[in-house]
């Protein structure tokens, strides 16, 4: 029992420490990027350094799967937990990639909202549409590669509406298609640009607020699903507390192995089904 308890505590400590290290490395990436700008390091070198640190931080939770599997394998004297840890690595990698993509999409959507608001203010202040767009793009952050194409089209007399529509294909930048429509109506037909862009910015902010409200409502359901999924682990802890040896039963007896395989399959199916419902409920229609 003592070895099992030590293994469980070690796994918990490793997982907690891994998250702390990841946060620390992310902070180092930001600090090093800022220090590089102050010291005059080129922008390409700064991006390379920050990206390398981000990759190191992202690899920590994946390594935690292997470490947790190794600790449980040593505690239970079986290779099955280590195999499960190896199998969890690609799942964790996909999950981390999905979270990173979601964060990038939200940053891009926020940049589009800020761009629309800044453009409307510049036009209201009396600037011409092209000059106003260039000034708004100069202060935009988070648009990524789409910003260069739109800036070039506006500066050199290109198809601004077409560049905006092309940039709208990036995840999170869908609002730029509305800005392209406002630009065409204003520049080609002489309609007021500021009023249309202000309405577009208000619509994008309302969409953001609606999504945030829906996410807050679904947070309780998602937490309930995860809590119920963790109940089998609580059962193992209770077994250790009562003096039993759950790992020996699960990993070294035919009945235990059958229960472990069936329980893992049902647990995975239940998580996939319940989280799928929550995820579909969060998709706007």
N, C-alpha and C positions, 0 to 999 in steps of 0.2 A: 504493500500500500504506500509506503513512504516514497519509493522510487516513482510510483505513478503520480503522486501528489507533487513531487519535485519536478517531474516532467511537465505537468500541467502548469505549475507556477512559472517554470522556465519559458514555456511557450508564450504565456501571457506577457511576461516581461520582455521577451524578444519582439513580440508584435508591437507592444507599446514603444519600446526603444526604436524600432524601425520607423514608426511614424514620426517620432521626435527627430531622428536623424534626417528623414526626408524633409521635414520642415526646416531643419537647420541648413541643409544643403540648398534648398530653395532660397533661403535668406542670404546665403553666401553668394548665390548667383546674382541676386539683385545688387548686393554690395559690391561685388567685383565688377559688375557692369558699370555701376556708377563711378567707381574708382578709375576704371579704364577711361571713361569719358573725361574725367578730370585730368588724368595723366597724359591725355592726347593719344591713346591707343586707337588704331583705326577701327571703324565701325564693323568691318568684316571680322576682325579678330575678336572684338567684343561679343558679337553674335555667336561666334564659334565657341568661345569660352562659356557663355551662358547656356548654350545648347548642350555642351558636354556635361555641365553640372546638372542640368535638368534630366539628362539621360541617366546620370548616376543616381539621382534622387528617385526617378521612376523605377529603377531596377531594384530598389530596396524591398518593397512589398513582395515582388516576385521571389527574391531570395528568401524572404521570410517563410514562404510556403515550403521551400526545401528544408529550411532549418527546423520548422515546426514538425514536418514529417520525420526528419531524422531524430528529433528528440522523442517523439512518440514511438518511433520504431525501436529506439533504445529502451524506452520504458516498458514497452509491451513485448520486446524481444521477437519482433516480426518485421518482415520487409514491407507489409501492406501499407502502413502509414507513410513510409517513404515513397512508395509508388503513387499513393494518392497525392502526396505533396508535389511530385513531379508532374502529375496530370493537372494539378491546379495551376501550374505556372502559366500555360497559354491562356487559361481562363482569366487569371489575374491580369495578364498583359492586355488582353482585349478589353477588359473592364477599365483599366487605366487609360488605354487609348480612347475609349468612348468618353470618359470623363474629360480628358484633355480636349477632345473635339467639341464637347458641349461647352466648355469654358471659352474656347476660341470663338465658337458661334455666338455666344452671348456678348463677348467683347466686341465682335464685329457689328452686331446689332446695335449695341450701345453707341458705337462710333457713327453709325448711320443716323441714329436719332440726334446725336450732337451736331453732325454735319448739317442736317436739315434745319435745326434751330439756329445755328450760326449763319447759314445762308440766308434765312429769312431776315435775321437782324441786319445783315450787311446790305441787303436790298432795301430794307426799310430806311437805312441810314443814307441812302442815295447813291450807292455804288451801282455801276452797270452789272448786268447778270454775270458776264464772264469774269470781271474783276472780283465780284463778290464770291463767285465759286472758287476762284484761285485762293482768295484770302481765307475762306472757310476750310479749304483743303489743306492749307498751310498749317492750320491749328488742329487738324484731325489726327487722332491716334487710334490705331487698331484696325484700320481698313486693310492693311496688308498690301499685297501686290496690286490690288485693284486701284489703289490711290494713284499709282504712277501712270496708269493708262488714262484715267480721267483727267489728271493734271496735264498730261501731254496733249490730249485732245482740246482742252480748253485754252492752253497757252499758244498752240500753233494752229488754231482755227480748224480743228478736226470736227468729227461728228461726236459732239458731247453726249447727245442722247444715246447714240449707239454704244459709246464707251460706258455710260452708266448702266445700260441694259446688260452689257457683257459682264460688268463688275457685279451685277445683281445675281449672277449665277453662283457666287460663292456662298457657302452656308452662313446664314445670319445677315447677309447683305441684301435680302429680298426687297427691302424698302427702297433700294436705289431704282428699282423699276418704276415705282411711283414717282420718284424724283425725275426720272427720264421723261415720263408723261407730262409732268408739270413744265419741264424745260421746253419740250416741243410746243406745248400750247402757248407758253409765254413768249418764246423767242421767235417761233415761226409764224404765230398768229397774232402777236401783239397783246396778249392778255397779261394781267398782272401776275408776276411770279411770286411775290411775297405772300399773297393770300393763299395761293395753292400750296406752297411749301409749308406754311404755318398749319394748314389743315392736315397736311400729310404728317408733319411732326406730331401734332396732337393725336392723330390716329395711331401712330407708332407707339407713343407713350401709353395710350389706352390699352393697346395690345399687350405691352409689357406688363402693365399693372394687372390685367386680367390673367396673364400667365403666372405672375407671382402669387396672385390670390388662389389660383387653382393649385399651384404647387404647395401652398400652405395648407390647403384643405386635404391634399393627398398625403401630406407628411405623416399624419396620424395613421392612415391605413398602411403605409409602407413600414412604419415603425412596428405596428402590430404584426405584420407578416414576418419581419425579421426577429421579433421577440418569440413568436411561436416556433420559428425555425431553430432557435437556440435552446428550446426546451429539452431536446435529447441530450445536449451537452450538460444541462443541469442534472439530468438523470444520472449521467456518469459521475458527476461530482458527488451526488447524494450516495451513490453506490460506494465510492471511495470513503465517504464519511462514515458509512455504516460498517466498514471493515471488509467489504467485498473487494474483488479484483476484476472490475469490468473488462479491462483490456485483455486479461487472460481468457475470460469467457468468450469475448467477441473474436479474438484473434487465434485461439488455439483449440476451439471445440467446433465440431461440425454444426451444431445447432446455433452457436454464436456467430459463426461465419455466415450462415444462412440468414440470420436476423440482421447482421450487419449489411449484407448485400441488398436484402429487401428493403430495409429501413433507409439505406442511402438512396436507392432508386425512388422510393416514395417521397423522401425529403427533397430530392432534386426536382421531381415532377411537381410537387406542391409549390416549391419556390418559383419554378418557371411559370406555372399557371397563375399564381397569385400576383407575382410581380408583373406578369403580362397584362393582367386586368388593370393594375394601377397605371402601368405605362400607357396603355391604350386610352384610359380615362384622361390622361394628361395631354393627349394629342388634340390640338384644336381642330374643330370641324367647320 
